[in-house]
């Protein structure tokens, strides 16, 4: 796995880089062959918060986690733990529900020790409600206004400019994000 480490308001020292690579390389034990993907790691310091964001695009799935704490090394440990939980959870799901050959299932290590603890504790996700509604064509600003009026954290709409389904959402920092199909 290749590591792309970027620091915002922070210099990435060699010691910090080595610590990150050592910790993230622990994730490789969950794969038969080490992924050839780039692990994107963004480090930032805002006030007293040391934030770590890790994104690893794998075949058929995107693994992403972020954590912040008062110490950068603690944040790195926390984000790696979160990534391990996500990978184990996903591995458990694909082991229960066989997929096609060539998917992420064939890349993950098939050793029962890693995920058996989750099998008993975790339930299969269940859809408890289905909503249907008409997608009114609108621009992004109107969609944000509708989302705010409804008091939601996201809003699905038909983009009047592109004629595609988009999603606007409120980010943790109070700003907005837009999800568009490729």
N, C-alpha and C positions, 0 to 999 in steps of 0.2 A: 504494500500500500504506500502511495506517495503522500507526503504531508505538505499542505500549502498553509503556512502559518502567517497570519497578518495581525499586527498590533495597532490599535487605535488609542492614541494618547498614552502609549506604552512602548518601550523598546523591548523587542524580543531578544533576550540574552541567549547565549549558547546553552547555559544551564537550564533555562526555561524551555528552550526548544528540545533539549534532550529529555527533560522530564515529560513533556507532552508526548513525544514520540514513544517513549517507554510505556506510558500509560495507555495510549490509544492502540499500540501494537498488541495489547492484551486481547483486543477484540478479534484478532486473527485466529484465535483458537476455536472460534465458532464456525470456521470455514474449512472445507477440505483443501482448497488451494487459496492462498492469500489473494484477496480481491485486487484487481489492477486499478481500481478507482482511486481518485484523489480524495483524501480527507481534507476538507476545508475547515480550518480552525481560525476563528476570529476572537482575539482577546481585546478587551477594552476596560478602561478605568474611568468611571464617571463618579465624581465625588469620592465616597469611600467604598463604592461597589466595584468589585473585580468580576467582570462578566466574561464567560467563555461560551462561545457558540460553535458547535461542531455539526457539519453536514457531510454525509457520506452517501453519494449516489451509487447504488448497487443495481444489478440487473433486476428490473421489475419493481424496485422499492427504493424509497429515499429514507435514510435513517438520519434523524436530526434531533438535537437536544441542546438546551441552553441552561446555564446555571449561573447564579451570582452569589457572592459572599464577600466577607471583609478581607479575604486572602485569596490570591490568584491560585496558589497550589491547592487550596481547599476546593475552589470552584472547579478546577480540573478534575480532582478526584470525584466530585459529585456528578459532573457531566459524564464521566466514563461509566460510573455506576448506572446512571440513567440509560445510557446507550446499551449497556449489557442487558438490562431489564427488557428494553425494547426488542433486542435481537432474540433473547430467549423466548419472549412472548410470541414473536412472529414465528420462530422455529417451532414452538409448540403447536401453533395453529396449522402450519403447513404439514406437520407430521400427522395431525388428526385428519386433515382434509387433503388427501393426495392431489397433487397438481401434475401438470404435464412435465415431461422430461425436458430438461434444459432451462427450467425456471430456477428461482432462488433455492428451492428445495435441494436441487442437485449440488449446489454450491455449499450448503450448510453441512457441518459435520453431523453424522448420524450417530451420536453417542448419547445414550439414554440418560446419563448422569446429569447432563446440563439442564434438561428441561422437565424431568419427571416431577420435581417438586411443584412446578406450576400446573401440571395437569390436574391434580386433585383440587387445588385452590381456585383455579380460574374457570369461569363459566364462559360458554360460547356467547358472543355478542348477539343480542336480540333487538330487533327493531320493534319499539313499543308504540310508535305513532308514525303515520304517514300523512304528509300535508301536500295538498295540490293547490296550485294557484296560477293565475294567469300572469305571464311575464310581460309587463308593460314596457315597451321600448322607452329608454330614458338615457340621459347622459350620466357620467360618473358623479357629478356634483348633486344631481337630483337623487341619485341612489343613496348617497351619503346622508342627504337631508331626510329621506324616507327612513333610513336605518335609525337615525337619531330620534325622529318622531315616534318610532315604534319602541325605542329603548332597547334595541337588540345590539349584539356585538358583531353581527354580520348581516348582509342583505344580498339576496340573489336577484339579478335583474337581466333584462335583455338590453345590451348596449346598442343604442340607437345609431352610433357611428359605424360599428363593425357588424351589427346584426348577429352577434354571438352572445351566449350566456356567460355572464361575468359574476364575480362575487366581490363586494367591498367588505372590508372588515376593520374593526378598531384594534390597533396594536397596543401592546402594554405601555408604550411610551406616550399614548394619547393621540398619535397620528393615525393615518389610514393606510391600508394596503388594498391592492386590486389584484384579483386572480383572473387571468385570461387563459383560454385554451391555446395550445400551440398550433 
